[in-house]
Amino acid sequence: MSVSHVGRLLVATPKLSDANFARAVVFMVAHDEDGAFGIVINRPIVDANLEGILPQWRGKAAAPAVAFRGGPVEPTMALGLARRRSHEPLAGWTPVPCDAGLLDLGTDPDDPNLELSVVRIFSGYSGWGAGQLDREVSDDAWFVLDARPEDLFSAQPERLFHDVLRRQAGTLAMFAHFPADPTVN
C-alpha cells in the first residue's frame, strides 16, 4: 500500500466501466495493507423508503430518507453512517473522518447519549482485497479527491459525481461534464 485513502473520496473515472461503480462517489472508511472498505454515497434507492425498512431511523435520516446502495458487497447488510453532536466515545459508534462515524443500527435512535444529528442508511458496501484498490488507482480507474463533510449527507446525492468533480482545479473539473455514454456524443 502506497498511501491510505481513508476519509477521501474515490470518484470513478470514465475508464471504470463496471456497472457497480460507473459514475460512483465512494467515501473511504478504511484502507490498509489488508484491503479497503468504502461506501458509495451517491446511489439512493428511490423505492427503499426508510419508513418500510428501518422506520426507527426515518426521523433522523438525511434527505432523501431512503436507503442507499453502498456497494456490491453484502447487499442485504444495512450500515449506518451518521454525525453526532458529541465526540465522546460511545458503544456502537466507530468514528471515521469528515466528522462522521459508523453507527450500530441496533442502537436506540432516541438514546440521549447518542446525540445524533443525522444518519444515512446503506445497503451493502464496497470492498477491495489487499493491493486491489492501489492497482485500480494506478490504472486510472479512480480519482482520489478530498471529501467535505457535507458530501456525506448531501440532499442531492445524485449530483455528487458532478459537484465533486466540478469543484476541482484545472482540467479535472472538465470530467464533471463527461457524458455517461461517450459514443452518443
C-alpha positions as CSV (number, residue, x, y, z in Angstrom):
1,M,0.0,0.0,0.0
2,S,1.4,3.3,-1.0
3,V,-0.9,5.9,0.6
4,S,-4.0,5.5,2.7
5,H,-7.2,6.9,1.2
6,V,-9.2,6.9,4.5
7,G,-11.5,9.9,4.7
8,R,-11.2,10.7,1.0
9,L,-13.5,10.2,-2.0
10,L,-13.0,7.9,-4.8
11,V,-14.7,9.2,-7.9
12,A,-15.0,6.8,-10.8
13,T,-13.1,7.9,-13.9
14,P,-14.5,7.3,-17.4
15,K,-12.2,4.3,-17.6
16,L,-14.2,2.5,-15.0
17,S,-17.0,0.6,-16.8
18,D,-18.1,-1.8,-14.0
19,A,-21.8,-1.1,-13.6
20,N,-21.4,-1.2,-9.8
21,F,-19.1,1.8,-9.9
22,A,-19.7,3.8,-13.1
23,R,-20.0,7.5,-12.0
24,A,-19.8,6.4,-8.4
25,V,-18.6,8.5,-5.5
26,V,-17.2,6.3,-2.7
27,F,-16.3,7.6,0.8
28,M,-13.4,5.6,2.1
29,V,-13.8,4.3,5.6
30,A,-10.7,2.0,5.9
31,H,-7.6,1.4,3.8
32,D,-4.5,-0.5,4.8
33,E,-2.2,-3.3,3.6
34,D,-5.0,-5.9,4.1
35,G,-7.6,-4.1,1.9
36,A,-10.0,-1.3,1.7
37,F,-13.6,-0.5,2.7
38,G,-15.8,2.3,1.5
39,I,-19.5,3.3,0.9
40,V,-20.9,4.6,-2.4
41,I,-22.6,7.8,-1.2
42,N,-24.4,8.9,-4.4
43,R,-26.8,6.0,-5.1
44,P,-30.1,6.5,-3.4
45,I,-32.5,3.6,-3.9
46,V,-35.7,5.5,-4.8
47,D,-38.1,2.8,-3.8
48,A,-36.4,2.0,-0.5
49,N,-38.1,4.4,1.8
50,L,-36.8,4.0,5.4
51,E,-40.4,4.0,6.7
52,G,-40.8,0.5,5.4
53,I,-37.2,-0.7,6.1
54,L,-35.9,0.8,9.3
55,P,-38.7,3.1,10.5
56,Q,-37.0,3.9,13.8
57,W,-34.3,5.8,11.8
58,R,-36.6,7.7,9.5
59,G,-36.8,10.8,11.8
60,K,-33.0,11.1,12.0
61,A,-32.3,10.4,8.3
62,A,-30.8,13.0,6.0
63,A,-32.9,13.8,3.0
64,P,-33.7,11.9,0.9
65,A,-34.9,9.5,3.6
66,V,-34.2,6.3,1.6
67,A,-31.6,3.6,1.8
68,F,-28.6,4.0,-0.4
69,R,-26.7,1.3,-2.4
70,G,-23.4,1.4,-0.6
71,G,-21.8,-1.2,-2.9
72,P,-22.0,-4.7,-4.2
73,V,-20.6,-6.5,-1.1
74,E,-23.1,-7.8,1.4
75,P,-26.1,-6.0,-0.2
76,T,-28.5,-7.5,2.5
77,M,-26.5,-5.9,5.3
78,A,-27.5,-2.4,6.5
79,L,-24.9,0.1,7.5
80,G,-25.4,3.4,9.2
81,L,-23.2,6.4,8.6
82,A,-24.0,9.2,11.0
83,R,-23.0,12.5,12.5
84,R,-23.2,13.2,16.2
85,R,-23.2,16.5,18.1
86,S,-20.9,14.9,20.7
87,H,-17.4,13.4,20.1
88,E,-17.5,11.4,23.3
89,P,-16.8,7.6,22.9
90,L,-20.0,5.6,22.8
91,A,-20.7,1.8,22.4
92,G,-22.0,1.1,18.9
93,W,-20.1,4.1,17.4
94,T,-17.0,4.0,15.3
95,P,-15.6,7.4,14.4
96,V,-14.5,8.0,10.8
97,P,-13.1,11.1,9.1
98,C,-15.2,14.0,8.0
99,D,-16.8,14.4,11.4
100,A,-18.9,11.2,11.0
101,G,-19.0,7.6,12.2
102,L,-20.4,4.2,11.6
103,L,-23.4,3.5,13.8
104,D,-24.7,0.2,15.1
105,L,-28.3,0.3,13.8
106,G,-29.3,-1.8,16.8
107,T,-28.8,1.3,18.9
108,D,-31.8,3.1,20.1
109,P,-32.1,6.3,17.9
110,D,-33.7,8.1,20.9
111,D,-30.9,7.3,23.3
112,P,-29.9,10.8,24.7
113,N,-26.3,9.8,24.9
114,L,-26.2,9.2,21.1
115,E,-26.7,13.0,20.4
116,L,-27.3,12.1,16.8
117,S,-27.7,14.9,14.3
118,V,-28.2,12.9,11.1
119,V,-27.9,9.4,9.7
120,R,-27.8,7.8,6.3
121,I,-28.6,4.1,5.8
122,F,-26.7,2.0,3.2
123,S,-27.4,-1.4,1.8
124,G,-24.0,-3.1,1.4
125,Y,-20.6,-1.7,1.0
126,S,-17.6,-1.5,-1.4
127,G,-14.6,-3.6,-0.6
128,W,-11.2,-4.3,-2.1
129,G,-8.7,-7.1,-1.3
130,A,-5.0,-6.4,-0.4
131,G,-3.4,-4.2,-3.0
132,Q,-6.5,-4.2,-5.3
133,L,-7.5,-0.6,-4.7
134,D,-3.9,0.6,-5.2
135,R,-3.8,-1.2,-8.6
136,E,-7.1,0.3,-9.6
137,V,-5.9,3.8,-8.7
138,S,-2.7,3.4,-10.6
139,D,-4.7,2.1,-13.6
140,D,-6.6,5.4,-13.5
141,A,-9.9,3.9,-12.6
142,W,-10.4,6.3,-9.7
143,F,-9.8,10.0,-9.0
144,V,-8.8,10.2,-5.3
145,L,-10.1,13.5,-4.0
146,D,-10.7,15.4,-0.7
147,A,-14.0,14.8,0.9
148,R,-16.0,17.6,2.5
149,P,-18.3,16.8,5.5
150,E,-21.3,18.0,3.5
151,D,-20.7,15.4,0.8
152,L,-21.6,12.5,3.1
153,F,-25.1,13.7,3.7
154,S,-25.9,15.7,0.6
155,A,-29.6,16.4,0.0
156,Q,-28.8,16.0,-3.7
157,P,-26.7,12.8,-3.8
158,E,-27.4,12.2,-7.5
159,R,-25.4,15.4,-8.2
160,L,-22.3,14.4,-6.2
161,F,-20.4,13.0,-9.2
162,H,-20.8,16.3,-11.0
163,D,-20.4,18.6,-8.0
164,V,-17.3,16.9,-6.5
165,L,-15.5,17.0,-9.9
166,R,-16.7,20.5,-10.8
167,R,-15.1,21.9,-7.6
168,Q,-11.7,20.5,-8.6
169,A,-8.9,22.7,-10.1
170,G,-7.7,22.6,-13.7
171,T,-8.6,20.0,-16.2
172,L,-10.0,17.6,-13.6
173,A,-13.1,19.8,-13.4
174,M,-13.9,19.0,-17.0
175,F,-14.7,15.4,-16.1
176,A,-17.8,16.7,-14.4
177,H,-19.4,17.0,-17.8
178,F,-18.1,13.7,-19.3
179,P,-21.2,12.1,-20.9
180,A,-22.5,8.8,-19.4
181,D,-22.2,7.3,-22.8
182,P,-19.4,9.0,-24.8
183,T,-20.4,7.1,-28.0
184,V,-23.5,9.3,-28.4
185,N,-21.5,12.5,-28.0
